[in-house]
Amino acid sequence: MIQTLFGSLDQPEKRSVFDRMRDAVARTRESLSDKIEGVVALTREVDEAAFEELEGVLLASDLGMSTTGAVLGALRERSRRQAICNGAELKTLLRAELLAILQARDSLPKRVIKPPEVIFLVGVNGTGKTTTSGKLAAWYRKQGRTVLLCAADTFRAAAIEQLAVWAQRAGVEMIKTRQGGDPSAVLFDAVQAANARRTDLLLVDTAGRLHTKTGLMAELDKMRRTAQRIIWDAPHEVLLVLDATTGQNGLQQARLFTESAGVTGIVLTKLDGTAKGGIVVAIAQELKLPVRFVGVGEKMDDLLAFESEAFVDSLLGTA
């Protein structure tokens, strides 16, 4: 840890990841857990009526039709093989199913033997991508890693200035160009700088884009090729920043980015601002992608590395 280097950062509260995750999903839990408790209280013997009640509860928390169907299918199969005695057992089995979906996607990024590790952050404007870039820089610094930021979002007004503020707060350097400059050119400079300095990690804030904006998607391809001119296997991660409050719309957005941008993981922002935290499970089930980080507030330290067990227990109120 390099605690003394973080004097300018917001001081983190001395709380566990579980406590902070519990706070973040409070709105979802108030909706989901209370309704599940209602099903549990009314269910002495788990039958089809109980499953139908549970289906409505899961859909309301934004698991989506496909994921809800998969979860209920597994529970119904379990019930056919061996009766589920009561509502409490149903809740225990639900926890196991949700956890299994998330843990099936838990995976570490591929290990980079020779630095720098290059991470692209992609997404549409408004999801918190630039803010997340700064928070990630601070998070990795707390892990004892050296970080360089690249301001490759040269299209959005004030994006470079915004990232510069976060870079200063995180205590890291940033490579930039003027607004309207060539994103691939500034990326080339940043990769060269990170490579020459043996920086552990290069975080690249790319321009907000939609799958329909073919010019921007082509620019992202160009940036990938540019990075590979210096580091053959870059980028090592492509993190899609999604706004949790968009729910199923965000899931559709993620599908399109996954197809066109080679996304390897998700950063889910604004988790504390939604009652539809079930979208986390839908992402893992339908996109086969891990959630790497979740945003739980506005402060510098309000970015948590995602932990499946802490999330599910927080969601269901089971711990």
DATA-V523115 format. One record per helix or strand of 3 or more residues. SS is the DSSP state (~ for helix, > for strand). FROM is the first residue (numbers start at 1). TO is the last residue. If there is no record, write none. Layout:
# DATA-V523115
ss->SS from->FROM to->TO
ss->SS from->FROM to->TO
This chain:
# DATA-V523115
ss->~ from->3 to->6
ss->~ from->17 to->24
ss->~ from->26 to->42
ss->~ from->48 to->60
ss->~ from->64 to->81
ss->~ from->87 to->103
ss->> from->117 to->122
ss->~ from->129 to->142
ss->> from->147 to->151
ss->~ from->159 to->170
ss->> from->173 to->175
ss->~ from->183 to->197
ss->> from->201 to->205
ss->~ from->214 to->228
ss->> from->237 to->243
ss->~ from->244 to->246
ss->~ from->248 to->261
ss->> from->265 to->269
ss->~ from->271 to->273
ss->~ from->279 to->287
ss->> from->290 to->295
ss->> from->303 to->305
ss->~ from->308 to->316
